[in-house]
Amino acid sequence: MLVRLRRTSQFIAVTTFGNRHDENLLIERVKNIHLLVSGVDNYSQPYAASHPCLLT
């Protein structure tokens, strides 16, 4: 859990205060990770972390 918190904090810090290059690298990394995350929710409905509704 602490690793995820650290990564989230880094993402927020870089996208808020970092330079454009580092920001774009992190955004692409998160997009690629989201492409790998999918499953079934508690209501037996499939989901994918890359789905636009879940990203907002």
mmCIF file as gemmi writes it, N, C-alpha and C atoms, coordinates in Angstrom:
data_model
loop_
_atom_site.group_PDB
_atom_site.id
_atom_site.type_symbol
_atom_site.label_atom_id
_atom_site.label_alt_id
_atom_site.label_comp_id
_atom_site.label_asym_id
_atom_site.label_entity_id
_atom_site.label_seq_id
_atom_site.pdbx_PDB_ins_code
_atom_site.Cartn_x
_atom_site.Cartn_y
_atom_site.Cartn_z
_atom_site.occupancy
_atom_site.B_iso_or_equiv
_atom_site.pdbx_formal_charge
_atom_site.auth_seq_id
_atom_site.auth_asym_id
_atom_site.pdbx_PDB_model_num
ATOM 1 N N . MET Axp A 1 ? 0.827 -1.195 0 1 0 ? 1 A 1
ATOM 2 C CA . MET Axp A 1 ? 0 0 0 1 0 ? 1 A 1
ATOM 3 C C . MET Axp A 1 ? 0.873 1.261 0 1 0 ? 1 A 1
ATOM 4 N N . LEU Axp A 2 ? 1.973 1.237 0.737 1 0 ? 2 A 1
ATOM 5 C CA . LEU Axp A 2 ? 2.844 2.409 0.773 1 0 ? 2 A 1
ATOM 6 C C . LEU Axp A 2 ? 3.497 2.678 -0.573 1 0 ? 2 A 1
ATOM 7 N N . VAL Axp A 3 ? 3.769 1.613 -1.322 1 0 ? 3 A 1
ATOM 8 C CA . VAL Axp A 3 ? 4.372 1.788 -2.651 1 0 ? 3 A 1
ATOM 9 C C . VAL Axp A 3 ? 3.39 2.518 -3.565 1 0 ? 3 A 1
ATOM 10 N N . ARG Axp A 4 ? 2.126 2.115 -3.501 1 0 ? 4 A 1
ATOM 11 C CA . ARG Axp A 4 ? 1.111 2.767 -4.343 1 0 ? 4 A 1
ATOM 12 C C . ARG Axp A 4 ? 0.946 4.235 -3.936 1 0 ? 4 A 1
ATOM 13 N N . LEU Axp A 5 ? 0.947 4.509 -2.648 1 0 ? 5 A 1
ATOM 14 C CA . LEU Axp A 5 ? 0.841 5.888 -2.17 1 0 ? 5 A 1
ATOM 15 C C . LEU Axp A 5 ? 2.03 6.717 -2.648 1 0 ? 5 A 1
ATOM 16 N N . ARG Axp A 6 ? 3.223 6.121 -2.597 1 0 ? 6 A 1
ATOM 17 C CA . ARG Axp A 6 ? 4.418 6.835 -3.049 1 0 ? 6 A 1
ATOM 18 C C . ARG Axp A 6 ? 4.33 7.144 -4.542 1 0 ? 6 A 1
ATOM 19 N N . ARG Axp A 7 ? 3.888 6.166 -5.335 1 0 ? 7 A 1
ATOM 20 C CA . ARG Axp A 7 ? 3.773 6.384 -6.78 1 0 ? 7 A 1
ATOM 21 C C . ARG Axp A 7 ? 2.716 7.43 -7.102 1 0 ? 7 A 1
ATOM 22 N N . THR Axp A 8 ? 1.595 7.379 -6.388 1 0 ? 8 A 1
ATOM 23 C CA . THR Axp A 8 ? 0.542 8.375 -6.606 1 0 ? 8 A 1
ATOM 24 C C . THR Axp A 8 ? 1.035 9.763 -6.231 1 0 ? 8 A 1
ATOM 25 N N . SER Axp A 9 ? 1.731 9.877 -5.11 1 0 ? 9 A 1
ATOM 26 C CA . SER Axp A 9 ? 2.284 11.166 -4.683 1 0 ? 9 A 1
ATOM 27 C C . SER Axp A 9 ? 3.287 11.692 -5.695 1 0 ? 9 A 1
ATOM 28 N N . GLN Axp A 10 ? 4.121 10.799 -6.229 1 0 ? 10 A 1
ATOM 29 C CA . GLN Axp A 10 ? 5.092 11.206 -7.241 1 0 ? 10 A 1
ATOM 30 C C . GLN Axp A 10 ? 4.378 11.705 -8.492 1 0 ? 10 A 1
ATOM 31 N N . PHE Axp A 11 ? 3.34 10.996 -8.912 1 0 ? 11 A 1
ATOM 32 C CA . PHE Axp A 11 ? 2.588 11.4 -10.099 1 0 ? 11 A 1
ATOM 33 C C . PHE Axp A 11 ? 1.987 12.787 -9.906 1 0 ? 11 A 1
ATOM 34 N N . ILE Axp A 12 ? 1.365 13.018 -8.765 1 0 ? 12 A 1
ATOM 35 C CA . ILE Axp A 12 ? 0.757 14.322 -8.487 1 0 ? 12 A 1
ATOM 36 C C . ILE Axp A 12 ? 1.816 15.419 -8.455 1 0 ? 12 A 1
ATOM 37 N N . ALA Axp A 13 ? 2.931 15.159 -7.803 1 0 ? 13 A 1
ATOM 38 C CA . ALA Axp A 13 ? 3.992 16.159 -7.704 1 0 ? 13 A 1
ATOM 39 C C . ALA Axp A 13 ? 4.576 16.499 -9.064 1 0 ? 13 A 1
ATOM 40 N N . VAL Axp A 14 ? 4.866 15.471 -9.865 1 0 ? 14 A 1
ATOM 41 C CA . VAL Axp A 14 ? 5.494 15.716 -11.171 1 0 ? 14 A 1
ATOM 42 C C . VAL Axp A 14 ? 4.522 16.397 -12.123 1 0 ? 14 A 1
ATOM 43 N N . THR Axp A 15 ? 3.253 15.954 -12.139 1 0 ? 15 A 1
ATOM 44 C CA . THR Axp A 15 ? 2.306 16.57 -13.063 1 0 ? 15 A 1
ATOM 45 C C . THR Axp A 15 ? 1.894 17.967 -12.619 1 0 ? 15 A 1
ATOM 46 N N . THR Axp A 16 ? 2.11 18.288 -11.349 1 0 ? 16 A 1
ATOM 47 C CA . THR Axp A 16 ? 1.784 19.629 -10.858 1 0 ? 16 A 1
ATOM 48 C C . THR Axp A 16 ? 2.977 20.58 -10.962 1 0 ? 16 A 1
ATOM 49 N N . PHE Axp A 17 ? 4.16 20.095 -10.568 1 0 ? 17 A 1
ATOM 50 C CA . PHE Axp A 17 ? 5.325 20.983 -10.464 1 0 ? 17 A 1
ATOM 51 C C . PHE Axp A 17 ? 6.472 20.629 -11.4 1 0 ? 17 A 1
ATOM 52 N N . GLY Axp A 18 ? 6.4 19.498 -12.071 1 0 ? 18 A 1
ATOM 53 C CA . GLY Axp A 18 ? 7.517 19.054 -12.899 1 0 ? 18 A 1
ATOM 54 C C . GLY Axp A 18 ? 7.524 19.678 -14.277 1 0 ? 18 A 1
ATOM 55 N N . ASN Axp A 19 ? 8.541 19.287 -15.029 1 0 ? 19 A 1
ATOM 56 C CA . ASN Axp A 19 ? 8.643 19.799 -16.401 1 0 ? 19 A 1
ATOM 57 C C . ASN Axp A 19 ? 7.806 18.925 -17.349 1 0 ? 19 A 1
ATOM 58 N N . ARG Axp A 20 ? 7.575 19.434 -18.534 1 0 ? 20 A 1
ATOM 59 C CA . ARG Axp A 20 ? 6.717 18.78 -19.521 1 0 ? 20 A 1
ATOM 60 C C . ARG Axp A 20 ? 7.207 17.377 -19.874 1 0 ? 20 A 1
ATOM 61 N N . HIS Axp A 21 ? 8.501 17.226 -20.044 1 0 ? 21 A 1
ATOM 62 C CA . HIS Axp A 21 ? 9.07 15.931 -20.435 1 0 ? 21 A 1
ATOM 63 C C . HIS Axp A 21 ? 8.777 14.862 -19.38 1 0 ? 21 A 1
ATOM 64 N N . ASP Axp A 22 ? 9.09 15.146 -18.118 1 0 ? 22 A 1
ATOM 65 C CA . ASP Axp A 22 ? 8.859 14.183 -17.038 1 0 ? 22 A 1
ATOM 66 C C . ASP Axp A 22 ? 7.371 13.905 -16.862 1 0 ? 22 A 1
ATOM 67 N N . GLU Axp A 23 ? 6.575 14.941 -17.007 1 0 ? 23 A 1
ATOM 68 C CA . GLU Axp A 23 ? 5.122 14.794 -16.899 1 0 ? 23 A 1
ATOM 69 C C . GLU Axp A 23 ? 4.598 13.815 -17.949 1 0 ? 23 A 1
ATOM 70 N N . ASN Axp A 24 ? 5.007 13.999 -19.192 1 0 ? 24 A 1
ATOM 71 C CA . ASN Axp A 24 ? 4.55 13.121 -20.27 1 0 ? 24 A 1
ATOM 72 C C . ASN Axp A 24 ? 5.015 11.684 -20.085 1 0 ? 24 A 1
ATOM 73 N N . LEU Axp A 25 ? 6.23 11.487 -19.571 1 0 ? 25 A 1
ATOM 74 C CA . LEU Axp A 25 ? 6.725 10.136 -19.308 1 0 ? 25 A 1
ATOM 75 C C . LEU Axp A 25 ? 5.849 9.421 -18.28 1 0 ? 25 A 1
ATOM 76 N N . LEU Axp A 26 ? 5.513 10.113 -17.202 1 0 ? 26 A 1
ATOM 77 C CA . LEU Axp A 26 ? 4.689 9.5 -16.168 1 0 ? 26 A 1
ATOM 78 C C . LEU Axp A 26 ? 3.267 9.229 -16.653 1 0 ? 26 A 1
ATOM 79 N N . ILE Axp A 27 ? 2.713 10.142 -17.413 1 0 ? 27 A 1
ATOM 80 C CA . ILE Axp A 27 ? 1.361 9.941 -17.939 1 0 ? 27 A 1
ATOM 81 C C . ILE Axp A 27 ? 1.33 8.714 -18.843 1 0 ? 27 A 1
ATOM 82 N N . GLU Axp A 28 ? 2.318 8.549 -19.696 1 0 ? 28 A 1
ATOM 83 C CA . GLU Axp A 28 ? 2.374 7.38 -20.573 1 0 ? 28 A 1
ATOM 84 C C . GLU Axp A 28 ? 2.549 6.1 -19.771 1 0 ? 28 A 1
ATOM 85 N N . ARG Axp A 29 ? 3.346 6.155 -18.707 1 0 ? 29 A 1
ATOM 86 C CA . ARG Axp A 29 ? 3.545 4.979 -17.857 1 0 ? 29 A 1
ATOM 87 C C . ARG Axp A 29 ? 2.223 4.549 -17.22 1 0 ? 29 A 1
ATOM 88 N N . VAL Axp A 30 ? 1.463 5.517 -16.716 1 0 ? 30 A 1
ATOM 89 C CA . VAL Axp A 30 ? 0.174 5.205 -16.092 1 0 ? 30 A 1
ATOM 90 C C . VAL Axp A 30 ? -0.809 4.66 -17.125 1 0 ? 30 A 1
ATOM 91 N N . LYS Axp A 31 ? -0.836 5.251 -18.311 1 0 ? 31 A 1
ATOM 92 C CA . LYS Axp A 31 ? -1.725 4.746 -19.366 1 0 ? 31 A 1
ATOM 93 C C . LYS Axp A 31 ? -1.4 3.29 -19.699 1 0 ? 31 A 1
ATOM 94 N N . ASN Axp A 32 ? -0.122 2.975 -19.801 1 0 ? 32 A 1
ATOM 95 C CA . ASN Axp A 32 ? 0.284 1.605 -20.127 1 0 ? 32 A 1
ATOM 96 C C . ASN Axp A 32 ? -0.083 0.628 -19.018 1 0 ? 32 A 1
ATOM 97 N N . ILE Axp A 33 ? 0.051 1.036 -17.778 1 0 ? 33 A 1
ATOM 98 C CA . ILE Axp A 33 ? -0.342 0.181 -16.657 1 0 ? 33 A 1
ATOM 99 C C . ILE Axp A 33 ? -1.845 -0.053 -16.679 1 0 ? 33 A 1
ATOM 100 N N . HIS Axp A 34 ? -2.615 0.999 -16.953 1 0 ? 34 A 1
ATOM 101 C CA . HIS Axp A 34 ? -4.075 0.865 -16.995 1 0 ? 34 A 1
ATOM 102 C C . HIS Axp A 34 ? -4.529 -0.098 -18.081 1 0 ? 34 A 1
ATOM 103 N N . LEU Axp A 35 ? -3.778 -0.214 -19.158 1 0 ? 35 A 1
ATOM 104 C CA . LEU Axp A 35 ? -4.132 -1.156 -20.215 1 0 ? 35 A 1
ATOM 105 C C . LEU Axp A 35 ? -4.08 -2.603 -19.733 1 0 ? 35 A 1
ATOM 106 N N . LEU Axp A 36 ? -3.31 -2.867 -18.699 1 0 ? 36 A 1
ATOM 107 C CA . LEU Axp A 36 ? -3.137 -4.226 -18.183 1 0 ? 36 A 1
ATOM 108 C C . LEU Axp A 36 ? -4.136 -4.591 -17.09 1 0 ? 36 A 1
ATOM 109 N N . VAL Axp A 37 ? -4.862 -3.6 -16.57 1 0 ? 37 A 1
ATOM 110 C CA . VAL Axp A 37 ? -5.749 -3.831 -15.432 1 0 ? 37 A 1
ATOM 111 C C . VAL Axp A 37 ? -7.184 -4.027 -15.91 1 0 ? 37 A 1
ATOM 112 N N . SER Axp A 38 ? -7.714 -5.2 -15.631 1 0 ? 38 A 1
ATOM 113 C CA . SER Axp A 38 ? -9.112 -5.497 -15.955 1 0 ? 38 A 1
ATOM 114 C C . SER Axp A 38 ? -9.592 -6.586 -15.009 1 0 ? 38 A 1
ATOM 115 N N . GLY Axp A 39 ? -10.887 -6.782 -14.987 1 0 ? 39 A 1
ATOM 116 C CA . GLY Axp A 39 ? -11.43 -7.806 -14.108 1 0 ? 39 A 1
ATOM 117 C C . GLY Axp A 39 ? -12.936 -7.788 -14.12 1 0 ? 39 A 1
ATOM 118 N N . VAL Axp A 40 ? -13.505 -8.313 -13.041 1 0 ? 40 A 1
ATOM 119 C CA . VAL Axp A 40 ? -14.948 -8.386 -12.872 1 0 ? 40 A 1
ATOM 120 C C . VAL Axp A 40 ? -15.277 -7.758 -11.524 1 0 ? 40 A 1
ATOM 121 N N . ASP Axp A 41 ? -16.271 -6.87 -11.505 1 0 ? 41 A 1
ATOM 122 C CA . ASP Axp A 41 ? -16.626 -6.21 -10.252 1 0 ? 41 A 1
ATOM 123 C C . ASP Axp A 41 ? -17.536 -7.085 -9.388 1 0 ? 41 A 1
ATOM 124 N N . ASN Axp A 42 ? -17.987 -6.551 -8.269 1 0 ? 42 A 1
ATOM 125 C CA . ASN Axp A 42 ? -18.826 -7.297 -7.333 1 0 ? 42 A 1
ATOM 126 C C . ASN Axp A 42 ? -20.182 -7.683 -7.92 1 0 ? 42 A 1
ATOM 127 N N . TYR Axp A 43 ? -20.566 -7.06 -9.016 1 0 ? 43 A 1
ATOM 128 C CA . TYR Axp A 43 ? -21.842 -7.353 -9.667 1 0 ? 43 A 1
ATOM 129 C C . TYR Axp A 43 ? -21.647 -8.215 -10.915 1 0 ? 43 A 1
ATOM 130 N N . SER Axp A 44 ? -20.495 -8.845 -11.015 1 0 ? 44 A 1
ATOM 131 C CA . SER Axp A 44 ? -20.133 -9.717 -12.139 1 0 ? 44 A 1
ATOM 132 C C . SER Axp A 44 ? -20.068 -8.98 -13.47 1 0 ? 44 A 1
ATOM 133 N N . GLN Axp A 45 ? -19.829 -7.688 -13.417 1 0 ? 45 A 1
ATOM 134 C CA . GLN Axp A 45 ? -19.69 -6.885 -14.631 1 0 ? 45 A 1
ATOM 135 C C . GLN Axp A 45 ? -18.205 -6.706 -14.944 1 0 ? 45 A 1
ATOM 136 N N . PRO Axp A 46 ? -17.814 -6.921 -16.184 1 0 ? 46 A 1
ATOM 137 C CA . PRO Axp A 46 ? -16.409 -6.725 -16.537 1 0 ? 46 A 1
ATOM 138 C C . PRO Axp A 46 ? -16.042 -5.238 -16.513 1 0 ? 46 A 1
ATOM 139 N N . TYR Axp A 47 ? -14.795 -4.968 -16.195 1 0 ? 47 A 1
ATOM 140 C CA . TYR Axp A 47 ? -14.299 -3.599 -16.228 1 0 ? 47 A 1
ATOM 141 C C . TYR Axp A 47 ? -12.856 -3.599 -16.708 1 0 ? 47 A 1
ATOM 142 N N . ALA Axp A 48 ? -12.44 -2.447 -17.181 1 0 ? 48 A 1
ATOM 143 C CA . ALA Axp A 48 ? -11.046 -2.244 -17.582 1 0 ? 48 A 1
ATOM 144 C C . ALA Axp A 48 ? -10.625 -0.869 -17.074 1 0 ? 48 A 1
ATOM 145 N N . ALA Axp A 49 ? -9.47 -0.783 -16.467 1 0 ? 49 A 1
ATOM 146 C CA . ALA Axp A 49 ? -9.002 0.48 -15.915 1 0 ? 49 A 1
ATOM 147 C C . ALA Axp A 49 ? -8.771 1.527 -17 1 0 ? 49 A 1
ATOM 148 N N . SER Axp A 50 ? -8.643 1.101 -18.235 1 0 ? 50 A 1
ATOM 149 C CA . SER Axp A 50 ? -8.418 2.04 -19.324 1 0 ? 50 A 1
ATOM 150 C C . SER Axp A 50 ? -9.717 2.597 -19.918 1 0 ? 50 A 1
ATOM 151 N N . HIS Axp A 51 ? -10.855 2.14 -19.414 1 0 ? 51 A 1
ATOM 152 C CA . HIS Axp A 51 ? -12.137 2.625 -19.93 1 0 ? 51 A 1
ATOM 153 C C . HIS Axp A 51 ? -12.283 4.102 -19.599 1 0 ? 51 A 1
ATOM 154 N N . PRO Axp A 52 ? -12.669 4.933 -20.566 1 0 ? 52 A 1
ATOM 155 C CA . PRO Axp A 52 ? -12.757 6.393 -20.356 1 0 ? 52 A 1
ATOM 156 C C . PRO Axp A 52 ? -13.617 6.815 -19.158 1 0 ? 52 A 1
ATOM 157 N N . CYS Axp A 53 ? -14.697 6.092 -18.877 1 0 ? 53 A 1
ATOM 158 C CA . CYS Axp A 53 ? -15.54 6.453 -17.731 1 0 ? 53 A 1
ATOM 159 C C . CYS Axp A 53 ? -14.817 6.266 -16.406 1 0 ? 53 A 1
ATOM 160 N N . LEU Axp A 54 ? -13.949 5.286 -16.332 1 0 ? 54 A 1
ATOM 161 C CA . LEU Axp A 54 ? -13.212 5.048 -15.092 1 0 ? 54 A 1
ATOM 162 C C . LEU Axp A 54 ? -12.038 6.002 -14.929 1 0 ? 54 A 1
ATOM 163 N N . LEU Axp A 55 ? -11.557 6.546 -16.03 1 0 ? 55 A 1
ATOM 164 C CA . LEU Axp A 55 ? -10.43 7.478 -15.962 1 0 ? 55 A 1
ATOM 165 C C . LEU Axp A 55 ? -10.847 8.865 -15.478 1 0 ? 55 A 1
ATOM 166 N N . THR Axp A 56 ? -12.125 9.188 -15.589 1 0 ? 56 A 1
ATOM 167 C CA . THR Axp A 56 ? -12.59 10.488 -15.115 1 0 ? 56 A 1
ATOM 168 C C . THR Axp A 56 ? -13.105 10.313 -13.73 1 0 ? 56 A 1
